[in-house]
């Protein structure tokens, strides 16, 4: 789609340029009449009119307005210290839960449960039928054992009160009851698997009708409204880690996210030498409550630190990258621009600190693609002509 859009933009810019040149040629023909006999003499008397100047790019005002060309002036301003790093989207601690089978058996999901369903804490996710398990329902057997142990203890306690049972028999009966209680699970008896927290069913880990073992995960629940982003900060910046209070995340599929704009904040960083830290990187965590990004998504991170003043910076939309170098387009005069190289010193994901241009330079801040296409267009302005 990008290549098609660029092609259409190219055609439009070329058409506007061609129309402008045609208008000039038509007026020029009327100004000089149709004297075929003096064609060569006329050309000798009047030098050919040239529109092209080395390094100057011509773009008609109508085309510039149509394709959103916007100018700005380079002025010093505030800019934050920025460190580029890599990051990964993760779930917040305690924001994800697993639904496990309370007993062995055949799983049947509750009505309306599927990936994407919203559920409350304690809601039924699935029911496990243990009656069809080979060898019988183990939990039913455990329940029967518990009932027998309770009855046996009552019997032994009554005999012991009349001194007809020994102390050892009483101790053994009590131990059997505790063992039976440990083996029996009331939740397993119902076969009801419930949600450990309120949220959204993010995945079903087994198919309906499948056999599951006791404790086997059958679904995952994610709590909505929050995402945690982990940034692997190079360890050489460890001393500066507390100063990075904001983050811009650029995602490979396009789009960016600024943590402060979502109402998020920095959570903290893992101490050096902790299990999460490596010799080369220290993880720094940010929360983005209003973000909606899939867990596991990688991104390019721009950690934003201490504020600096008097910095010359331009929006990233003003930069044109060509063969590994960066350029901006300087406004020379109406409909005329000049491409100039710049050095990009740092970027916060939205603006770039640059060097190589003086303060007060008027440049193209938006619509750079239109100017670049005008620069590379094969439609050149026509010279003096006498075609009839």
C-alpha positions in Angstrom: 0.0 0.0 0.0 2.8 2.4 0.8 4.4 1.9 -2.7 1.0 2.5 -4.4 0.5 5.7 -2.3 3.9 7.0 -3.1 3.3 6.2 -6.8 0.0 8.1 -6.8 1.7 11.0 -5.0 4.4 11.0 -7.6 1.9 11.1 -10.5 0.0 14.0 -8.8 3.1 16.1 -8.2 4.3 15.5 -11.7 1.0 16.4 -13.1 0.9 19.7 -11.3 4.5 20.5 -12.4 3.7 19.6 -16.0 0.6 21.8 -15.9 2.7 24.7 -14.6 5.3 24.3 -17.4 2.6 24.0 -20.1 1.1 27.3 -19.0 4.5 28.9 -19.2 5.1 27.6 -22.7 1.8 28.7 -24.0 2.2 32.3 -22.7 5.8 32.4 -24.1 4.6 31.4 -27.5 2.1 34.2 -27.6 4.6 36.7 -26.4 7.0 35.9 -29.3 4.5 35.5 -32.2 4.9 33.0 -35.1 7.6 34.4 -37.3 9.2 31.3 -38.8 11.6 33.3 -40.9 13.3 34.9 -37.9 13.3 31.9 -35.6 17.1 31.5 -35.5 17.7 35.2 -35.2 15.2 35.6 -32.4 16.8 32.8 -30.5 20.2 34.4 -30.9 18.9 37.8 -29.6 17.0 36.4 -26.6 18.9 33.9 -24.4 17.1 30.7 -23.4 15.0 31.2 -20.2 16.1 28.6 -17.5 14.1 27.6 -14.4 16.6 25.1 -13.1 19.2 26.1 -10.5 21.8 23.7 -9.0 20.4 22.3 -5.7 17.1 24.1 -5.9 13.8 22.1 -5.9 10.7 23.7 -7.4 7.3 22.7 -6.1 4.1 24.7 -7.0 2.2 26.2 -4.1 -0.9 24.4 -5.2 0.9 21.0 -4.9 2.5 22.0 -1.6 -0.9 22.9 -0.1 -2.6 19.8 -1.5 0.0 17.4 0.0 0.2 19.1 3.4 3.6 20.8 3.1 4.0 22.8 6.4 6.9 25.1 7.3 8.5 25.7 10.6 11.4 27.8 11.9 14.4 26.2 13.7 14.5 27.6 17.2 16.3 26.4 20.4 14.0 24.9 23.0 13.7 22.2 25.7 14.8 18.7 24.9 15.2 15.6 27.1 18.1 13.3 27.4 17.2 10.2 25.4 18.5 6.7 25.4 17.5 4.2 22.7 17.0 0.6 23.8 14.9 -2.5 23.1 11.7 -3.5 24.9 8.9 -6.0 25.2 5.3 -5.7 26.2 4.4 -7.9 29.2 1.4 -8.4 31.5 1.5 -6.7 34.8 2.3 -8.8 37.9 -1.0 -10.3 39.1 -2.8 -9.2 36.0 -3.0 -12.7 34.5 -4.5 -15.9 36.0 -4.7 -19.5 35.0 -7.7 -21.7 35.3 -6.8 -25.3 36.3 -8.7 -28.5 36.3 -9.9 -29.3 39.9 -10.1 -33.0 39.0 -9.3 -35.4 36.3 -11.9 -36.0 33.6 -13.5 -34.7 30.5 -13.7 -30.9 30.1 -16.8 -29.0 29.1 -16.7 -25.2 28.9 -19.5 -23.2 30.5 -22.0 -21.6 28.1 -20.7 -18.4 26.5 -17.1 -19.0 27.4 -14.6 -18.4 24.6 -11.5 -16.4 23.9 -12.4 -12.7 24.4 -15.2 -13.4 26.9 -15.4 -11.1 29.9 -15.8 -13.0 33.2 -16.0 -12.1 36.9 -13.9 -13.5 39.7 -15.2 -16.9 40.7 -17.2 -17.3 37.5 -17.5 -20.9 36.1 -15.2 -21.4 33.2 -15.6 -25.1 32.7 -16.9 -28.3 34.3 -14.9 -31.5 34.6 -16.8 -34.8 34.4 -14.8 -37.4 36.3 -17.4 -40.2 36.1 -16.1 -41.3 32.7 -12.5 -41.7 33.8 -11.2 -45.3 33.7 -11.1 -46.7 37.2 -13.9 -44.4 38.4 -14.0 -40.9 39.8 -11.1 -40.6 42.2 -12.6 -37.7 44.0 -15.8 -39.6 44.6 -13.7 -42.4 46.1 -11.9 -39.8 48.3 -15.2 -38.5 49.5 -16.4 -42.0 50.4 -13.1 -42.5 52.3 -13.6 -39.2 54.2 -17.1 -40.2 55.2 -15.9 -43.6 56.4 -13.0 -42.0 58.4 -15.4 -39.6 60.1 -17.7 -42.4 61.1 -14.7 -44.5 62.4 -13.4 -41.7 64.5 -16.7 -41.2 66.2 -16.9 -44.9 66.9 -13.4 -45.1 68.4 -14.0 -41.9 70.4 -17.1 -43.5 72.0 -15.2 -46.7 72.8 -12.3 -44.7 74.3 -14.7 -42.8 76.6 -15.8 -46.2 78.1 -12.1 -47.4 78.1 -12.9 -50.0 75.5 -10.4 -48.5 72.9 -6.7 -47.9 73.4 -5.1 -44.5 73.0 -3.2 -45.9 70.0 -6.5 -46.8 68.2 -7.8 -43.2 68.8 -4.6 -41.6 67.4 -4.8 -43.9 64.3 -8.5 -43.0 63.7 -7.7 -39.3 63.8 -4.7 -39.6 61.4 -6.9 -41.5 59.0 -9.5 -38.7 59.0 -6.9 -36.0 58.3 -5.5 -38.1 55.4 -9.0 -38.5 54.0 -9.7 -34.8 54.2 -6.4 -34.0 52.4 -7.3 -36.4 49.6 -10.8 -35.0 49.1 -11.5 -31.6 47.4 -15.0 -30.1 47.6 -14.2 -28.1 44.4 -13.2 -31.2 42.6 -16.4 -32.9 43.7 -18.4 -30.3 41.8 -15.9 -30.4 38.9 -16.3 -26.7 38.5 -13.3 -24.7 37.3 -13.5 -21.0 38.2 -11.8 -17.8 37.2 -9.2 -16.7 39.7 -9.8 -13.0 38.8 -12.1 -10.7 36.9 -11.0 -10.0 33.3 -11.0 -11.4 29.8 -10.5 -15.0 28.7 -7.3 -14.6 26.6 -7.0 -18.3 25.6 -8.5 -21.7 25.9 -5.7 -24.2 26.3 -7.7 -27.4 25.6 -10.4 -28.5 23.3 -14.0 -29.2 24.6 -14.3 -32.9 25.2 -10.6 -33.4 25.9 -9.3 -35.4 28.9 -7.5 -33.3 31.5 -5.5 -34.3 34.5 -5.8 -32.8 38.0 -4.2 -29.3 38.0 -3.8 -29.1 34.3 -4.2 -25.5 32.9 -7.3 -25.2 30.8 -7.7 -21.4 30.2 -5.9 -18.1 30.9 -7.5 -14.9 32.2 -6.1 -11.4 31.6 -7.2 -8.5 33.7 -8.0 -5.6 31.3 -7.0 -1.9 31.7 -3.3 -2.3 32.1 -0.1 -3.2 30.4 3.5 -3.3 31.5 6.4 -2.5 29.2 9.8 -3.8 30.0 12.8 -2.0 28.6 16.3 -3.5 28.7 18.5 -0.6 29.6 22.2 -1.0 28.8 24.0 -1.4 32.1 26.3 1.5 31.5 23.3 3.8 32.1 22.6 2.2 35.5 23.4 5.4 37.5 21.0 7.4 35.3 18.2 4.8 35.4 16.2 6.8 38.1 16.1 9.9 35.8 14.2 8.1 33.0 10.7 8.9 33.9 8.9 8.6 30.6 9.0 6.4 27.5 8.1 6.5 23.9 7.6 3.0 22.3 7.8 2.5 18.6 6.2 -0.7 17.4 7.3 -2.6 14.3 3.7 -2.7 12.9 3.6 1.1 13.0 2.5 3.6 15.5 4.1 4.9 18.7 3.0 5.2 22.3 4.1 7.7 24.9 3.6 6.4 28.4 2.8 9.8 30.0 0.1 10.4 27.4 -1.7 7.2 28.5 -1.7 8.2 32.2 1.1 5.6 32.8 4.2 5.9 34.8 7.6 4.4 35.6 7.3 1.4 38.0 11.0 1.0 38.8 14.0 -1.0 37.7 15.5 -4.3 38.8 18.5 -4.0 41.1 21.9 -4.7 39.5 22.8 -8.3 40.2 19.2 -9.5 40.6 18.0 -12.6 38.7 16.2 -10.4 36.1 19.3 -8.4 35.4 22.1 -9.6 33.1 25.7 -8.4 32.8 24.7 -6.2 29.8 21.2 -5.0 30.6 19.0 -3.8 33.5 15.2 -4.1 33.0 13.2 -0.9 33.6 9.4 -1.2 33.9 6.6 1.2 32.8 2.9 0.8 33.1 0.4 2.0 30.5 -3.1 1.8 31.8 -4.8 3.0 28.7 -2.7 1.0 26.3 -4.0 -2.0 24.3 -1.0 -3.9 23.0 -0.6 -7.7 22.8 1.8 -9.2 25.4 5.1 -10.3 23.9 5.1 -7.5 21.3 8.7 -6.1 20.8 9.3 -2.4 20.4 12.0 0.2 20.1 12.2 2.2 23.3 13.2 5.8 23.7 13.8 6.4 27.4 13.3 10.0 28.2 15.4 11.5 31.0 16.6 14.9 32.3 15.3 18.0 30.6 17.8 20.2 28.6 17.4 23.8 27.3 18.7 25.6 24.3 18.6 22.5 22.0 17.9 22.7 18.3 15.4 20.0 17.3 13.0 19.2 14.5 10.0 16.8 14.4 10.9 13.4 13.0 8.5 14.1 10.1 11.0 16.8 8.9 13.8 14.3 8.3 14.4 12.6 5.0 16.7 9.5 5.2 18.6 8.7 2.0 21.3 6.1 1.8 21.9 6.2 5.5 22.1 10.0 5.8 19.6 12.5 7.0 18.4 15.7 5.2 15.9 18.5 5.7 14.4 20.7 3.0 15.1 24.4 3.6 12.6 27.0 2.3 14.4 29.3 0.0 11.5 31.4 -1.4 8.0 30.7 -2.5 7.9 27.4 -4.5 11.7 26.9 -4.0 13.4 24.5 -1.6 16.9 23.3 -0.9 18.0 19.9 0.4 20.6 20.2 3.2 22.3 17.4 5.2 22.0 17.3 9.0 23.5 15.2 11.8 20.9 13.5 14.1 22.4 13.6 17.6 19.5 11.9 19.5 15.8 11.4 19.3 13.0 11.0 21.8 10.8 9.2 19.3 8.9 12.3 18.4 11.6 15.0 17.8 15.3 14.7 16.8 18.2 16.8 18.1 20.1 18.0 15.1 23.4 19.7 14.2 24.5 21.4 11.0 21.8 24.1 10.6 21.8 27.6 12.0 19.1 28.9 14.2 16.3 30.6 12.2 16.3 28.2 9.3 12.9 27.9 7.8 12.3 24.2 6.9 9.7 21.7 5.8 8.2 20.2 8.9 5.5 18.1 7.3 4.9 16.9 3.7 8.5 16.0 3.1 7.6 13.2 0.7 6.0 15.7 -1.8 9.2 17.8 -1.8 11.3 14.7 -2.2 9.2 13.5 -5.2 9.5 16.9 -6.8 13.3 16.6 -6.4 13.5 13.2 -8.0 10.8 13.9 -10.6 11.7 13.2 -14.2 9.5 16.0 -15.4 11.9 18.9 -16.0 10.9 22.5 -16.7 10.8 23.3 -20.5 13.1 25.9 -22.0 12.3 28.5 -24.7 10.1 26.8 -27.4 8.6 27.7 -30.7 6.6 24.5 -31.4 3.4 25.2 -33.3 
